[in-house]
Amino acid sequence: MKKILIFIFIFFLLIFTSEIKNSTKKIEKEIYNIKENIRILENNYEIVLLEYNYLSSPNKLSKFKNQFFKEDLNYFEVKNIKKVIIDSENNFFIKNFLPTEEND
């Protein structure tokens, strides 16, 4: 009887160990996949950030303006920009984009 109990105990330990090992493998595979996805996204982020910084530099913007738009672009002062507000009753209001001392 004692031998049977020991055999059952060892058998149970083998099955339990095997199950833990399999679940650990699955978790490690998921972790690896997630790390790879993060690595790819970080590389894409760095490329996009570099592109953004390069394309949005003042020198580049001036070059693009001269190259593509010539005289089509006009300069505005921010204080002259207005915004349109539509309320819930579909009424339109035009306000300054930036708050002025008079509107405060």
C-alpha positions as CSV (number, residue, x, y, z in Angstrom):
1,M,0.0,0.0,0.0
2,K,2.8,2.3,0.9
3,K,4.5,1.7,-2.5
4,I,1.3,2.5,-4.3
5,L,0.9,5.8,-2.5
6,I,4.6,6.7,-3.3
7,F,4.0,5.8,-6.9
8,I,0.8,8.0,-7.1
9,F,2.6,10.8,-5.4
10,I,5.6,10.6,-7.8
11,F,3.2,10.3,-10.7
12,F,1.3,13.4,-9.5
13,L,4.5,15.4,-9.1
14,L,5.6,14.4,-12.7
15,I,2.3,15.6,-14.2
16,F,2.3,18.7,-12.1
17,T,5.9,19.6,-13.1
18,S,5.2,19.0,-16.7
19,E,2.1,21.2,-16.6
20,I,4.1,24.0,-14.9
21,K,6.9,23.7,-17.5
22,N,4.4,23.9,-20.4
23,S,2.6,27.0,-18.9
24,T,6.0,28.6,-18.3
25,K,7.0,28.0,-21.9
26,K,3.8,29.7,-23.1
27,I,4.4,32.7,-20.8
28,E,8.0,33.0,-22.0
29,K,6.9,32.9,-25.6
30,E,4.3,35.6,-25.0
31,I,6.9,37.8,-23.2
32,Y,9.3,37.3,-26.1
33,N,6.6,38.3,-28.6
34,I,5.6,41.4,-26.6
35,K,9.2,42.5,-26.3
36,E,9.7,42.1,-30.0
37,N,6.6,44.1,-30.7
38,I,7.8,46.8,-28.3
39,R,11.2,46.8,-30.0
40,I,9.6,47.3,-33.4
41,L,7.4,50.1,-32.2
42,E,10.3,51.8,-30.5
43,N,12.3,51.7,-33.8
44,N,9.3,53.1,-35.7
45,Y,8.9,55.8,-33.0
46,E,12.5,56.9,-33.4
47,I,12.2,57.0,-37.1
48,V,9.0,59.1,-37.0
49,L,10.5,61.4,-34.4
50,L,13.6,61.9,-36.5
51,E,11.5,62.6,-39.5
52,Y,9.3,65.0,-37.6
53,N,12.2,66.9,-36.2
54,Y,13.9,67.1,-39.6
55,L,10.9,68.1,-41.5
56,S,9.6,70.6,-39.0
57,S,12.8,72.5,-38.4
58,P,12.4,76.2,-39.3
59,N,15.0,75.9,-42.1
60,K,13.2,73.0,-43.7
61,L,9.9,74.7,-43.4
62,S,11.3,77.8,-45.2
63,K,12.8,75.7,-47.9
64,F,9.5,73.8,-48.4
65,K,7.6,77.0,-48.5
66,N,9.9,78.5,-51.2
67,Q,10.0,75.2,-53.1
68,F,6.3,74.3,-53.2
69,F,4.2,77.4,-52.4
70,K,6.2,80.4,-53.6
71,E,3.8,83.2,-53.0
72,D,0.8,81.2,-51.9
73,L,1.4,81.5,-48.2
74,N,0.7,84.5,-46.1
75,Y,1.8,85.4,-42.6
76,F,-0.7,86.1,-39.9
77,E,-0.2,87.2,-36.4
78,V,-1.7,84.9,-33.8
79,K,-3.7,87.7,-32.2
80,N,-5.6,88.1,-35.6
81,I,-6.7,84.5,-35.8
82,K,-10.4,83.9,-34.9
83,K,-12.3,80.8,-34.0
84,V,-15.9,79.9,-34.7
85,I,-18.0,78.4,-31.9
86,I,-21.3,76.7,-32.5
87,D,-23.5,76.2,-29.5
88,S,-26.2,73.6,-29.0
89,E,-28.8,75.7,-30.7
90,N,-26.6,76.0,-33.9
91,N,-25.8,79.6,-33.2
92,F,-22.4,80.8,-34.5
93,F,-20.1,83.0,-32.5
94,I,-16.7,84.3,-33.6
95,K,-14.1,84.9,-30.9
96,N,-10.4,85.5,-30.8
97,F,-8.3,82.4,-30.8
98,L,-6.2,83.8,-27.9
99,P,-7.8,85.4,-24.9
100,T,-7.2,89.1,-24.8
101,E,-7.1,91.4,-21.8
102,E,-10.5,92.8,-22.9
103,N,-12.1,89.3,-23.0
104,D,-10.9,88.3,-19.6
